[in-house]
Amino acid sequence: MKTSWIVRAWVWLRRIGYCRGFGIQSPWAYSLVRYVINEHFPYYAYAGLYARFPEADIVRRKLGQFYLRLANYVQPAMVMSLYFTDYESEHSKAYFQAGCATLRFVGVQPSEGVEEVSKSLRKKDRCNIIVHVNSLNVDAGQIKKLVGSLHDGDFMVLDNMNAARHLWDDTATSLENIVTFDMYYCGLIYIDSKRYKQNYIINF
């Protein structure tokens, strides 16, 4: 789904006061926004990935670069990607693995229900993971079930969030023990039972 430059400019102007962590009091959240979400340094792998996926539009490319930085920051044991097309999964997989070469990438198709996925996520004694979800193919109840299956230190990324704003609004307001980052094009959820619930709007 391509996003016109007019929409991108409108979103950027509406969020101009939320650039690069301005106004965030939490040192941890500020560091995540400043050096992961909105890091502008050109990472080593960007050029090669751009050449590999030349048809990706600017928003998809920005999201891919964010996934690389997030994987580099988290160093997850696994990225579980839910309900994307084969091309979308391949694109995301390339960027996630560029950030953490050792992660295991698991693509899940819609034929595998959320209940089955949740059971696998609830397994004990595992390392931190990232769950990457296509917002267009889930509802709020399914997101809540998935979040409830995650452990402290896990992240969830809700992709295509600009086309499913109602899903984000319901998720960010109704769940506890999470820190959320509203990046318009995607939403980032961090699981931590020791933190107060907080939502940050980001000019991504």
N, C-alpha and C positions, 0 to 999 in steps of 0.2 A: 504494500500500500504506500504510494508515493505521496509526499506532503509538499504542497506548493510553497514557493518562497514567500508568498503573501502571508500564508498561515504561520510560517516559521518566524517572520518578522513581527507579526501580531503577538505571538506567544512570547517572544523575546522582550518586546516592549512592555507587555503586561507584567513581566517578571523581572524587570530591570533592577528592582530593589533587592533581589535575592541572588546576586552574583557572587560566586566564589566564597561562599560561607559568611557573607556579611550579616551581622546580627546574631549569629549562632553562639550561645554561651557555653555549650558543652565542648570541652577540648577534644573529646573523642569524635563527636559528630562533626566539628569543624575540620578536623584532620581528614576525615573520610570525604567530606565534600570538597575540600581544597585540593587534596592530593590523589583522590581516586575518581570521584564523580566529575569534577571540573578541572582535572589536570590537563594543561595544554601542551606539555612537553611531548614532542613527537617520538613515540616509542619505536624501538628498533624494528618491529615487525609490521608497522603500518603499511609501508610501501608495497611489500610483497603481498599482503592481504588485499590491498586495493587492486593490484594487478590480477589477483586470482578471482575477484568478484567485481569486475568493472561495471556491471549493470546495477549494482546496489546504489540507491539514491543517497543523498547527503545525510538524511536522518538515520537510515539503516546503517550507514558507515559509522556515524557517530555512536550509535548504540553498540555496534560491534567493538569499537575501540574502548568503550566503557566496559564491556564484558571482559576484554583482555586485561584492563587495569584491575577490575574487581577480582578476577581469578588470580592475578599476580599478588594482590593484597591478601586474599583469603587463603590461597594455596589449598583449595579443597581436595578432598579425596575423590569426590564425584560431582559432576553436574548432571542433574536429571532434567531433561527438556521435555515438556509436556504439550502435546497436541499441536505441533507445527507441521507444515509441509516438509517434504524431503529436502527441498532447496533451503528453506529457512533453517532447518536443523543443521544442514551442512555448513551454512554460513556462520551460525552461532558457534558450532563446534570448533571451527577453524580459529575463531577469535578467542574463545575460552582456552583452548589448548595452547595457543600462542602465549597466553599469560601464565599457564601452569602445565608444563609438558607431561607431568605425571598423573594428571587427573583422568578419571574414567568418565567418559561421556555416554550417557544412556538416553536414547530417544524413545519416548513413549507415545504411541498412537492412540487416537480416541477410542479404539476398540477395547483398550484396557481402562477400566473404570477407576474413578478416584478412590473408591474403597480399597481396591487392590494396591494402588500406589501408596495410600496412607499406611497400610499394613507394613509395607517394606520400609517406609520412612521411620516407623516407630521402633525399629530394631535397636537394641541397646549396644553400648560399647562400639560405637563407630565414630569416625572423625567427622569434622564439619563438612557440610555440603552446601551447594547452591542449587535451588530448584528454580527452573526457568519455565514460566507458564505463559501460554498464549491466552490473553484475556478474552479473545473473541470466542473461545471454545469452552469456557467454564462459567459457572454462576457464583454468586457470593457465598452460598452454602458450601460449595465445593472448595472454594478458597479457604474458608474458615476451617474445614476439615483438614486440609493440607497443612495449614499453619499450625493447627493443633497437634500435628504429628511430628513437627520439627523440634530440634533440641536447641538449647542455648548456644549461640555462636553461629547458627545456620543463617543463611540469607535466602530470601525468595525475590525473584525479579518477575514483575507482571509486565509482559511485553504488549505492544499495541494498546496501551492504556488510553491514548487519546481517542480511541474509538469505543472505549468502554468506561467512560468516566463514572457512571453510576456504580460500577463494580468497585472502583477504587474508593469512592466516597463511603460506601457501606463498609468496606474492609477497614479503612483507616479509622473510622469512628467507633466501630463495634468491637474490635479485638483489643485484648489487654496484653501486657508484657511484650510489646513490640515498639520499635522505633521505625518510623516510616519516612521515606524521602520521595516527595512528589516531583518527578522530573518531567511531567506532562506526557512525554512519549512513552515512558515506562515508569513503573513505581518500584522502589526498593524497600523491602521489609527485612528488618534485623530482629532476630529472636533473642531476648535477654530477660529472664524472669526477675533480675535484680534492678532493672532500670525502670524509671517512670515512663509511662506512655507519652510519646511525643511525635508530632508530625512536622516535617520541615518542607517548605516549598522551595524548590531549587530552579534557578534559571540555567537550564542545561544547554 
